[in-house]
Amino acid sequence: TFIWNGSLEFLEKQEVTLPDPNSLWDNIDGTDNSFNVSIISANNLTDEYAFNNNMSSSFTPAPTYPSTFALWFQTNSGVINSLTQVSESSWEFFDNDGNILYSSGDLISNTQYRDTLTFDNGCYIFKVTDTDDDGIDFWANSDGSGMARFREIGASWIKSFEGDFGRFIHHESIIEDAISHS
């Protein structure tokens, strides 16, 4: 439950930012993957037109990953500088507040990187950027193939990303240690 207080004039709109879902984690229940909103009162009065006071939207929940996993990232031959062989591709992880937690920095073309990453429980964004707008595995050029994958430590792949993505991949996820919400 979130209560917004304010006053709106006729046909006026207000964008409402909801709190971080981590602060609501223990209060979330249900499995219908539906987000519901209801207006209870308008300007502390009964709304004269109640037919638009309820909305519902279905959603696909973000995938959940373990707190530690490996990022396997393979650059292709696309470069921003042919002298240094700096790749046109890079990656970053952001927390729910937009802070960069991990960043690849400059990568070298045609190189595979394996990074073990550890996160606290919460919501995160993985972003891959390709400055040439052709991803890391574009069928219509000769840059070759790259890859971006998450792998569980000592186990199998948990996420493989499509390499033909244009300028960027934006992937939201939840990190949840299996023993923390048993």
N, C-alpha and C positions, 0 to 999 in steps of 0.2 A: 504494500500500500504506500502510495506517495500522494501527499496533499499539496496542491498548488494554491496559493492565495494571491489574489490580485483582482483587478476590475477591468472589464472589457466593454468598450462601447459597441453599439450595433455594427455587425459585420467586421469588427476588429479581430485580428488574429494574434496569437502569442505562441511562440515556439518554447516548449518546456524541455529542459535538459534533465533527464532522470539521473539519480545517483548511481555511482559505480555499482554494478551488480554484485561485486565481491562483498559489499556491505550488506547485501540482502540474501547472501548465499543460504544461510540457515533457514530463511523464511520462504524460499522458493519450493513449491511442491507441484505435483501434477506432472503428467507426461504427455499432454495433448499438443505441445509445441504451439501454443496459441498465446498471443499477447492481446490482452483485453484492456480497454479504457472505458471508463464511465464518468460522465459529468453528473455529480450529485446535486449541486445547486449552482446557479449562475448569479453572481453578484449578491450572494446570500439570499436569493429568492428562488422560488420555483420557476424553472425555465418555461417560457411561454410556448416553446416549440420543442418538445421532448423527443421527437422522432430521430434527431441526429445526435443524441447524447451518449450513444454506445457504439463502439467500433471494436472490431476484432481483426487480427492479422495472424495468419499462420506463418511459421518460420521453420527453417532447418537449423537445429542447434549447431553451434561451432563444435568441431571435433575436439576430443580430449586426448592429450598426450601425457606421457610420464614426465616427472620432474627433471630427468636427465635422459638425453638422447643424443645421437650423432647426426650432424648435418653433413651430407656428402654433396659437394658442389663441384661440378666439372665445367670449366669454361671452354668455349669453342675458340676458333682462330680469329674472331672479330676483335679488333684492337682500336683504341683511341689514339695510340701513339706507336707507330711501327718501329721506332728506335728502341723504346723501352719494353715493347710487347705488353703494355698494360691493357688488360681486357676491357671491353665495353660493358661488361656485366659485373655486378656487385650485389651484396645482400646485407640486410639489417634486420634486427629484432627490436621491436618497440614494446614498452609496457603499456598498460591501459591509459596512462597519462601522457603518452607520446614521447617519453624519454627513450633514447637509444640505449639498449642494454648490451647488444653485441653488434659488431660491424665488421664486414670483411676487409674494408679498406681497399686499396688497389690490389687487384688480382692479376696474375700473369696468364696470358692466353694458353689454351691447350694444356691446362694443368688441372689435376684433381686435388681437391682439398677435403679433408675430413676433420671436422671440429666437434668435440664433445661439449655440449652446452647444458648448463644446469639452471633451473628456474625455480622461483618460489611459486606456490599455488596462486593462480590468478589468470587474467586474460592478457593475451599477447597478439602482436601482429608481426608476421614475417613478410618482408618486402624484398623482392628481387627487382633490380633495375637494369635495363639494357639501353644504353645511350643511343644505339643505332636503330631502335624500334623494331628489331627483328628477333627478339628472344634469344634463346641459347640453342635452338634447334629448328631453324627455319628452312623449309623445304625448297624455297626458291632462290637460294644463294649458295655460295661455296664456303661459308664460314664453318661448316662442320657441325658436329653435335656436341651439346653440353647436357648437363642434367642437374637437377636439384631434388634431393630426397632426404627424408628423415628415416633414421634407422634406430630401432630399440637396441640398447647396448646388449651385445651377446645374443641377439635374436634377429628377427626379420624386419623388412621394410615396413614402416607404419604410414608413410605418405610419399608418393611420387608425383611430382609436378609436371604438367605439360610444358614442353620446351618451346613450343611455338606460341608465344604469348604477347608479342609486340613489345611495348615499352616496359611493362612491369607486371609482377605477380603481387597481389595483396591477399594474404591468407591470415584470417583471424582464427585463434584457437584458445582453448582452455588448458592450462597445466594443472593437473590435480594428482597429487601423490596418492597412490592407491590406499595407503593406510590412514590417510587423514580424514576420509569421509566413509568409514566402513559401516 
